[in-house]
Amino acid sequence: MTSSAFDGLRALPRVPLIDAPTPVARLQRFERAIDSPYRILIKRDDAIPFGFGGNKVRKLELVLAKAVADGADAVITCGGLQSNHCRATAAAAARLGLECHLVLSGGQPLATTGNTRLDEIFGARLHFVGGREERAPGMERVAEDLRERGLRPSIVPLGASTALGAAGFALAVAELIDQGQQPDVIVHASSSGGTQAGLLAGVALAELQSRVIGVSADESAPALQGIIDGLTKGVLDLAGSIAAHRPAEVLDAFVGNGYGIPTDASRDALSLLARSEAIVVDHTYTAKALAGLVSLIRRRSLPQDSTILFWHTGGQVGVLA
């Protein structure tokens, strides 16, 4: 791999929200707890100091840089009541001096908790809608209201999962390589597709053989695969690369009864990691991804000498909601 493969992405404007590479550590006690024959590493994006961290901060560095360059003075995005993306956007908007509006699905709660409380603390204006299908039109209504007030709003799609946002995770692969790690398998939580697309593009740019396995928090594998493949191509286009990328590999057997609803497997995975390594995952995303990783290991479905990296995408605030 040549570092120059990432030059096109490194040249993109960014707002500096992440000051240093996030830690990589080996989970030796967790390995013993699940009787793993494999070496297991963790990439700690939950430890990003800015705005309670998480994978969305990587995306927002690029997406909000473009918004500011385009003259935006307000930002609008959407998510569920405990959206990590919305919390990270609210924090970034506060840092950049942008007015922030969040369209949250699930109806207005009696009291704000967890991420939603942090949204308020960061100064975001909250707009509640009944369901997911109401979020996009809700953002358009808010944008029109802001334009009538003379503001220049920028709408950030769900999860900041655009090709530009996903490029933040392609650059994260370069960061991982600079830390001396080239795992055989990367396992992470997947929902709106941008994180997995960025990882796949980064692996392609670096000419690695790593498998990237996304564990869905909500969508079916076919639905996510189509989104991810399109975003991956978009990232490679931004990089000016014609590199071939692997098809998206998505596991959708760990969703359970739906988005944000814990399963027995996710509860067990959460407890195993917390009690062996004192690292916390959240019920909506990372606990289900960790349950997928535990299943892969217990089924011995990978080559014996594999090194597996669990990319912790954050969200631990939601455990307390």
KOLMIBA-84911 format. One record per residue (C-alpha): residue in three letters; x negated, y negated, z negated. Coordinates in steps of 0.5 Angstrom, whole numbers, plus 500, padded with zeros to 3 digits. Each point is the difference from the previous one (the first is absolute). Layout:
residues N
resn ALA, X X, Y Y, Z Z
...
//
This chain:
residues 321
resn MET, X 500, Y 500, Z 500
resn THR, X 498, Y 493, Z 502
resn SER, X 502, Y 494, Z 495
resn SER, X 501, Y 496, Z 506
resn ALA, X 506, Y 504, Z 502
resn PHE, X 504, Y 496, Z 494
resn ASP, X 497, Y 493, Z 503
resn GLY, X 507, Y 498, Z 503
resn LEU, X 504, Y 502, Z 494
resn ARG, X 494, Y 496, Z 496
resn ALA, X 501, Y 494, Z 504
resn LEU, X 507, Y 499, Z 498
resn PRO, X 502, Y 494, Z 496
resn ARG, X 501, Y 503, Z 492
resn VAL, X 502, Y 496, Z 494
resn PRO, X 495, Y 503, Z 494
resn LEU, X 505, Y 504, Z 495
resn ILE, X 495, Y 506, Z 499
resn ASP, X 493, Y 498, Z 497
resn ALA, X 497, Y 507, Z 501
resn PRO, X 501, Y 507, Z 502
resn THR, X 504, Y 504, Z 496
resn PRO, X 497, Y 505, Z 496
resn VAL, X 500, Y 508, Z 502
resn ALA, X 499, Y 505, Z 495
resn ARG, X 500, Y 507, Z 499
resn LEU, X 506, Y 504, Z 496
resn GLN, X 496, Y 505, Z 497
resn ARG, X 505, Y 501, Z 494
resn PHE, X 506, Y 500, Z 505
resn GLU, X 497, Y 505, Z 504
resn ARG, X 499, Y 505, Z 494
resn ALA, X 507, Y 498, Z 498
resn ILE, X 503, Y 503, Z 507
resn ASP, X 495, Y 505, Z 501
resn SER, X 497, Y 497, Z 506
resn PRO, X 495, Y 503, Z 504
resn TYR, X 499, Y 494, Z 504
resn ARG, X 496, Y 493, Z 498
resn ILE, X 505, Y 495, Z 499
resn LEU, X 499, Y 492, Z 500
resn ILE, X 504, Y 494, Z 499
resn LYS, X 500, Y 493, Z 503
resn ARG, X 503, Y 496, Z 495
resn ASP, X 504, Y 494, Z 504
resn ASP, X 504, Y 500, Z 494
resn ALA, X 494, Y 497, Z 497
resn ILE, X 500, Y 494, Z 504
resn PRO, X 500, Y 494, Z 495
resn PHE, X 505, Y 495, Z 504
resn GLY, X 507, Y 500, Z 499
resn PHE, X 500, Y 507, Z 497
resn GLY, X 497, Y 503, Z 506
resn GLY, X 502, Y 505, Z 504
resn ASN, X 499, Y 502, Z 508
resn LYS, X 505, Y 494, Z 502
resn VAL, X 494, Y 495, Z 498
resn ARG, X 496, Y 502, Z 506
resn LYS, X 505, Y 499, Z 505
resn LEU, X 502, Y 493, Z 497
resn GLU, X 493, Y 498, Z 501
resn LEU, X 501, Y 500, Z 507
resn VAL, X 507, Y 499, Z 501
resn LEU, X 500, Y 494, Z 496
resn ALA, X 494, Y 497, Z 503
resn LYS, X 504, Y 500, Z 507
resn ALA, X 506, Y 497, Z 496
resn VAL, X 496, Y 494, Z 497
resn ALA, X 496, Y 499, Z 507
resn ASP, X 507, Y 500, Z 504
resn GLY, X 502, Y 494, Z 495
resn ALA, X 505, Y 504, Z 495
resn ASP, X 501, Y 497, Z 494
resn ALA, X 505, Y 505, Z 497
resn VAL, X 500, Y 508, Z 501
resn ILE, X 506, Y 504, Z 500
resn THR, X 500, Y 508, Z 499
resn CYS, X 504, Y 506, Z 497
resn GLY, X 500, Y 506, Z 497
resn GLY, X 504, Y 504, Z 494
resn LEU, X 501, Y 497, Z 493
resn GLN, X 493, Y 503, Z 498
resn SER, X 496, Y 499, Z 506
resn ASN, X 493, Y 499, Z 499
resn HIS, X 499, Y 497, Z 507
resn CYS, X 505, Y 494, Z 498
resn ARG, X 496, Y 499, Z 493
resn ALA, X 493, Y 500, Z 504
resn THR, X 503, Y 495, Z 505
resn ALA, X 503, Y 496, Z 494
resn ALA, X 493, Y 500, Z 497
resn ALA, X 496, Y 498, Z 507
resn ALA, X 505, Y 494, Z 501
resn ALA, X 499, Y 497, Z 493
resn ARG, X 493, Y 501, Z 502
resn LEU, X 500, Y 496, Z 506
resn GLY, X 506, Y 495, Z 498
resn LEU, X 505, Y 503, Z 505
resn GLU, X 507, Y 500, Z 498
resn CYS, X 502, Y 507, Z 499
resn HIS, X 507, Y 504, Z 501
resn LEU, X 502, Y 507, Z 499
resn VAL, X 506, Y 504, Z 503
resn LEU, X 501, Y 506, Z 495
resn SER, X 505, Y 505, Z 501
resn GLY, X 503, Y 504, Z 495
resn GLY, X 505, Y 494, Z 497
resn GLN, X 498, Y 495, Z 495
resn PRO, X 498, Y 504, Z 493
resn LEU, X 502, Y 497, Z 493
resn ALA, X 493, Y 499, Z 499
resn THR, X 494, Y 500, Z 504
resn THR, X 494, Y 505, Z 498
resn GLY, X 494, Y 502, Z 502
resn ASN, X 498, Y 498, Z 507
resn THR, X 506, Y 495, Z 501
resn ARG, X 499, Y 497, Z 493
resn LEU, X 493, Y 499, Z 503
resn ASP, X 503, Y 497, Z 506
resn GLU, X 503, Y 495, Z 496
resn ILE, X 494, Y 498, Z 496
resn PHE, X 496, Y 499, Z 507
resn GLY, X 505, Y 495, Z 502
resn ALA, X 504, Y 504, Z 505
resn ARG, X 507, Y 498, Z 502
resn LEU, X 504, Y 507, Z 499
resn HIS, X 506, Y 501, Z 505
resn PHE, X 504, Y 507, Z 499
resn VAL, X 504, Y 504, Z 505
resn GLY, X 503, Y 506, Z 499
resn GLY, X 496, Y 505, Z 505
resn ARG, X 494, Y 501, Z 504
resn GLU, X 504, Y 498, Z 506
resn GLU, X 502, Y 493, Z 498
resn ARG, X 492, Y 498, Z 499
resn ALA, X 499, Y 498, Z 507
resn PRO, X 506, Y 496, Z 501
resn GLY, X 499, Y 497, Z 493
resn MET, X 493, Y 498, Z 501
resn GLU, X 502, Y 497, Z 507
resn ARG, X 505, Y 496, Z 496
resn VAL, X 495, Y 497, Z 495
resn ALA, X 496, Y 498, Z 505
resn GLU, X 505, Y 496, Z 504
resn ASP, X 502, Y 497, Z 493
resn LEU, X 492, Y 498, Z 499
resn ARG, X 500, Y 497, Z 507
resn GLU, X 506, Y 496, Z 499
resn ARG, X 496, Y 497, Z 494
resn GLY, X 494, Y 499, Z 504
resn LEU, X 495, Y 505, Z 498
resn ARG, X 497, Y 505, Z 505
resn PRO, X 501, Y 507, Z 497
resn SER, X 496, Y 506, Z 502
resn ILE, X 504, Y 507, Z 500
resn VAL, X 496, Y 506, Z 498
resn PRO, X 503, Y 507, Z 502
resn LEU, X 501, Y 505, Z 494
resn GLY, X 493, Y 502, Z 497
resn ALA, X 496, Y 495, Z 505
resn SER, X 500, Y 506, Z 504
resn THR, X 498, Y 497, Z 507
resn ALA, X 494, Y 502, Z 504
resn LEU, X 497, Y 494, Z 497
resn GLY, X 501, Y 502, Z 493
resn ALA, X 498, Y 507, Z 501
resn ALA, X 493, Y 497, Z 502
resn GLY, X 499, Y 499, Z 493
resn PHE, X 500, Y 507, Z 499
resn ALA, X 495, Y 502, Z 506
resn LEU, X 495, Y 495, Z 497
resn ALA, X 502, Y 504, Z 493
resn VAL, X 497, Y 506, Z 504
resn ALA, X 493, Y 496, Z 501
resn GLU, X 500, Y 498, Z 493
resn LEU, X 501, Y 508, Z 498
resn ILE, X 494, Y 502, Z 505
resn ASP, X 496, Y 494, Z 497
resn GLN, X 501, Y 503, Z 493
resn GLY, X 497, Y 507, Z 503
resn GLN, X 506, Y 504, Z 500
resn GLN, X 503, Y 504, Z 506
resn PRO, X 505, Y 504, Z 498
resn ASP, X 503, Y 506, Z 504
resn VAL, X 507, Y 498, Z 498
resn ILE, X 503, Y 494, Z 497
resn VAL, X 507, Y 500, Z 497
resn HIS, X 504, Y 494, Z 498
resn ALA, X 508, Y 498, Z 500
resn SER, X 503, Y 498, Z 506
resn SER, X 506, Y 496, Z 501
resn SER, X 500, Y 494, Z 505
resn GLY, X 495, Y 503, Z 504
resn GLY, X 494, Y 495, Z 500
resn THR, X 496, Y 503, Z 495
resn GLN, X 499, Y 506, Z 503
resn ALA, X 500, Y 497, Z 507
resn GLY, X 494, Y 496, Z 498
resn LEU, X 496, Y 506, Z 497
resn LEU, X 501, Y 504, Z 506
resn ALA, X 497, Y 494, Z 504
resn GLY, X 495, Y 499, Z 496
resn VAL, X 498, Y 508, Z 500
resn ALA, X 500, Y 499, Z 508
resn LEU, X 496, Y 494, Z 500
resn ALA, X 495, Y 503, Z 495
resn GLU, X 500, Y 507, Z 504
resn LEU, X 501, Y 504, Z 494
resn GLN, X 504, Y 507, Z 500
resn SER, X 504, Y 498, Z 494
resn ARG, X 507, Y 502, Z 499
resn VAL, X 505, Y 495, Z 498
resn ILE, X 506, Y 503, Z 497
resn GLY, X 506, Y 495, Z 498
resn VAL, X 505, Y 502, Z 495
resn SER, X 506, Y 497, Z 501
resn ALA, X 504, Y 496, Z 495
resn ASP, X 506, Y 500, Z 504
resn GLU, X 500, Y 501, Z 507
resn SER, X 500, Y 506, Z 504
resn ALA, X 494, Y 503, Z 503
resn PRO, X 502, Y 499, Z 507
resn ALA, X 503, Y 493, Z 499
resn LEU, X 493, Y 498, Z 496
resn GLN, X 496, Y 503, Z 506
resn GLY, X 502, Y 496, Z 505
resn ILE, X 499, Y 493, Z 496
resn ILE, X 493, Y 502, Z 498
resn ASP, X 498, Y 502, Z 507
resn GLY, X 502, Y 493, Z 503
resn LEU, X 497, Y 496, Z 494
resn THR, X 494, Y 504, Z 501
resn LYS, X 499, Y 498, Z 507
resn GLY, X 501, Y 493, Z 499
resn VAL, X 495, Y 500, Z 495
resn LEU, X 495, Y 503, Z 505
resn ASP, X 502, Y 495, Z 505
resn LEU, X 498, Y 494, Z 495
resn ALA, X 494, Y 504, Z 499
resn GLY, X 499, Y 500, Z 507
resn SER, X 499, Y 507, Z 500
resn ILE, X 502, Y 506, Z 505
resn ALA, X 498, Y 505, Z 494
resn ALA, X 505, Y 506, Z 500
resn HIS, X 504, Y 501, Z 493
resn ARG, X 503, Y 506, Z 497
resn PRO, X 507, Y 501, Z 500
resn ALA, X 503, Y 498, Z 494
resn GLU, X 501, Y 505, Z 495
resn VAL, X 506, Y 499, Z 495
resn LEU, X 502, Y 505, Z 494
resn ASP, X 508, Y 498, Z 499
resn ALA, X 501, Y 506, Z 495
resn PHE, X 499, Y 496, Z 494
resn VAL, X 505, Y 495, Z 500
resn GLY, X 505, Y 503, Z 496
resn ASN, X 507, Y 497, Z 499
resn GLY, X 498, Y 494, Z 503
resn TYR, X 495, Y 493, Z 500
resn GLY, X 498, Y 498, Z 493
resn ILE, X 503, Y 507, Z 497
resn PRO, X 495, Y 504, Z 496
resn THR, X 500, Y 507, Z 501
resn ASP, X 497, Y 506, Z 496
resn ALA, X 494, Y 500, Z 504
resn SER, X 499, Y 493, Z 500
resn ARG, X 501, Y 500, Z 492
resn ASP, X 495, Y 505, Z 499
resn ALA, X 495, Y 497, Z 505
resn LEU, X 500, Y 493, Z 496
resn SER, X 499, Y 504, Z 493
resn LEU, X 494, Y 504, Z 503
resn LEU, X 496, Y 494, Z 502
resn ALA, X 502, Y 496, Z 494
resn ARG, X 498, Y 505, Z 495
resn SER, X 494, Y 502, Z 504
resn GLU, X 497, Y 494, Z 502
resn ALA, X 504, Y 494, Z 497
resn ILE, X 502, Y 498, Z 507
resn VAL, X 508, Y 498, Z 501
resn VAL, X 504, Y 501, Z 506
resn ASP, X 507, Y 497, Z 502
resn HIS, X 506, Y 504, Z 501
resn THR, X 502, Y 497, Z 507
resn TYR, X 494, Y 501, Z 504
resn THR, X 493, Y 503, Z 497
resn ALA, X 503, Y 505, Z 495
resn LYS, X 503, Y 503, Z 506
resn ALA, X 494, Y 500, Z 504
resn LEU, X 496, Y 503, Z 494
resn ALA, X 505, Y 506, Z 500
resn GLY, X 499, Y 501, Z 507
resn LEU, X 492, Y 500, Z 499
resn VAL, X 501, Y 505, Z 494
resn SER, X 505, Y 505, Z 505
resn LEU, X 494, Y 500, Z 505
resn ILE, X 495, Y 502, Z 495
resn ARG, X 504, Y 505, Z 496
resn ARG, X 502, Y 503, Z 507
resn ARG, X 492, Y 500, Z 502
resn SER, X 502, Y 497, Z 507
resn LEU, X 494, Y 497, Z 501
resn PRO, X 493, Y 502, Z 502
resn GLN, X 496, Y 503, Z 494
resn ASP, X 495, Y 494, Z 500
resn SER, X 504, Y 494, Z 501
resn THR, X 500, Y 494, Z 496
resn ILE, X 507, Y 497, Z 499
resn LEU, X 501, Y 492, Z 499
resn PHE, X 506, Y 498, Z 497
resn TRP, X 501, Y 492, Z 502
resn HIS, X 504, Y 497, Z 494
resn THR, X 504, Y 495, Z 503
resn GLY, X 502, Y 497, Z 493
resn GLY, X 507, Y 499, Z 498
resn GLN, X 499, Y 502, Z 493
resn VAL, X 504, Y 493, Z 497
resn GLY, X 506, Y 504, Z 503
resn VAL, X 499, Y 505, Z 494
resn LEU, X 502, Y 495, Z 495
resn ALA, X 507, Y 498, Z 504
//
